Amino acid sequence: MLGDSLDKAVQGAFTRPIPKSAPAQMRYLVKQLKGTRAAAELLGISQRTVERYVKDQIKRPRADLATRIEREVRQRWQPQVRARAKQAAATTGGIVIDTRARFGFTAAPGSTDDARLRLITQALPPEYAARLFDAQDTGASEQQLRAIAAEGLQEIYFRDRGRRAAGLEVEFTDIDYIDFEL
């Protein structure tokens, strides 16, 4: 969920839309993967089927194949624009997190630590954006990405950069939705 949201945020920086038709998307994949065989293996279809898409002999794939083609094209589309957007977020801009999730706390005695559903929209500084993108690039699990996001919200939103609630530990669970924006 967090990895997909990070990808969607970076895709917002694209300067051109991805190809719309299935044959155009297939031609792009063949070009990126340097051959029809590699595209066929990636998509789990025959090489001949890929060739027929490239030649516009097939124009409309079945729904599951159309989804796989579009997903693979999106992952490879405008890599330099994607890298610049990540670099800008990680060095200067930061990232905005918009979520509705259950937050629980470990805090000093006398305060309530009951988890409750909260709607939070918070800008996180560049160091958290860098950590999130680095973790995603190295193949971090959803739980590891969630821990980084929870740490960022804990420090910026709940502790107000160390000005209050010292010793507060935040638990980020039951995510209803989460969106990132660069």
RAGIWO-V956237 format. One record per helix or strand of 2 or more residues. SS is the DSSP state (H for helix, E for strand). FROM is the first residue (numbers start at 1). LEN is the number of residues. If there is no record, write none. Layout:
[[SS & FROM & LEN] [SS & FROM & LEN]]
//
This chain:
[[H & 2 & 10] [H & 22 & 12] [H & 36 & 8] [H & 47 & 8] [H & 63 & 14] [H & 79 & 15] [E & 95 & 12] [E & 116 & 9] [H & 126 & 12] [H & 142 & 17] [E & 169 & 13]]
//
